[in-house]
Amino acid sequence: METREAIENRRSIRIFQPRKVHKDLIAKIIDSARWAPSSGNIQNWQFLIVEDKGRKLQISEAALGQTFIALSPVNIIVCVDNANMEMYYGKRGTDMYSYQNSAAAIQNMLLTAHSLGLGSCWVGAFDEDALKRILKIPDDIVPVAIISVGYPSEQPPTPSRRNLDVLIYSEEWGKT
């Protein structure tokens, strides 16, 4: 699959087949994340794989009742460790670079899942404290996303996109 094709055809999937995802495929998805760019090559991301039905139900509840999370075969919790980010980049490192790093890793994961015939959904709406309690995530680690992964049982339509002429300025803000 070509990169542009993967970017344009990937969709957020919220309905999955009740079919197990082989660990080798999950490893490929996470391996693609570690190749994402990161500030100072710090690679401050960590990944927690959750397949247990009871835990997925708890995560779903912590994610404001998003029930598809409990029904997806696998959830990958993307976390960041800000210790080195703060040491090298201060507040900007922990408040911005850290999340930019994880977003790049997540995009790699979503595109890789799609290229492997899997569906995925990036979830950012959740109670962080509840998620940390459920998964025993240490205080100094920040969960930033839940990525639900599985074989898709839906084909969502292509969403509309804003035209380039309203997104791009030339040389200075507001100048086209």
N, C-alpha and C positions, 0 to 999 in steps of 0.2 A: 504494500500500500504506500503510495506517495505521501509525503509529509503534508502538502497542501490539501490533498483529498481527505486525509485523516482529520485535519483541523476543521475543514468545512462540513464533514459528515458526522463527527462525534456529537452525541447528544447526552444530556443527563437522563439516566435510566433509573426509574423508580419501581419498575415491576420486573422481577427476576424469575427465571425458571428455578424450581426447587432441585437444583443440580449442583453437586459439589464442584468447587473450583480446585483443580490440582495445585498442590503446593509449588510445583515448578513454575506455573504461570504466575502465581503470586510473587515468587522470587524474581521473575523477569520484570514484573511491574515495579517492584521496589528497587531492583538493580537500575532501572532507567532513572529513578529519582536521584540516585547518588551521582549521576552524571550531569545533573543540573548545575548551572553556575551558582556560585555563592560568594558572598563578600569575603575577600581575602582568602578564598578557598577554605573557609572554616568548616563548611559542611555541618552546620549546627542542627541538623534534623535527626530525628529518631522515629521509628515506626513500630507500632504495636498491632499485631494481627489478632483479630477476635472472630472466632467461629462458633463459640459456645452459645446455644440458643438462649439460655438464661441471661447471660451477660449482654447479648444483643438486644434482648427485651429491655433490660435496664438502660442500655445506651439509648435506645429508642425513646424511652421516657425522659431521659436527661436531655435529649435533643428535641424537647418541646413537643413530644408525642408524634414525631415523624415515624409512622409505623413501618414504612418500607425498609427502614434500617434493620428492624428485627427480622424481616423476611428475606433480606439479602444473604447470600451464602457466606460472604466474608465482609468484614469491616476492617479497614486499615486506619488506625488513629495516627495522625501525623502530629508530632510534637517537636518543639524547639527547645534547645538548651542555650540559654542566653549568657552563660558565664563568660565564654570567650568573646562573645559579641560586645559585651559591656567593657571588657578589659581592653579590647582593641579600638572600639568605636564609640564608647560611651552611650549616652542616652539615645542617640540617633541609631546606633547599632541594635539596641534592644527594641526600640519603638518602631523602626522601619526596616532596616536591612535584614533583620532576622525573619520578618514576615515575607519580605520579597524573596528571600532564599527559599522558604518553604513553599511559596506560591509557584516558583519555577519548578521545584521538585514535584509538586502536585500536578502541574500541567503535563510534565513528562509522564507521570503515572496514568493520567486520564487518556492520553494519546496512545500509550503503550497498551493499556487495557483494550482500547478500541481496535488497535491493530491486531490483537490476539483473538478478536471475535467476542470479547467480553463487553459488558456495559458497566458504567460506573456513574456515581453521583457524588459531587463534592458538597459536603454539608458543613456549614460554618455556624449554624444556629444551634447552640447547646449551652447548658449550664456547666461551665468549666469546673466548678467545685464538685458538682455531682459526678461528672465524668472522671475526675481525678480520684474520688473516693471509690467508685465502682472498679476502676482498673489499677488502683494502688499506685498511681503516678506520683513520684516525689514532688515536694513543694517547689523545688527549683526548676522543674520541667513544665513547659506550657503546652497543653494540647491546643492545636490551632485548627484542625479539620478532622472530619470523619469522612472517609472515602468508602462508600458502599460499592461492592464489586460482585458481579455474577453474570450468568448468561442472560441476555435480555429477553423479555417477553413482551416488549412493546417497541414501536418505532415512532417516537415523537416526531411531529412535523418540524420542518426547518423554521426556526424563529426569524422574525424580521431583524434586519440590522440597519443601523443608521447609515446614511450616505456619507461617503468620504468628504464631500464638500462641506459638511457641517462639523467635521472632526479635525480638519487640518487648517492651520494658519501658516503664513509664510513670513519669516523673519521676526515678527512680533505678534503678540496676542491680538486677535481680532482682525488681522490683516490677511486678506486672501489673495 
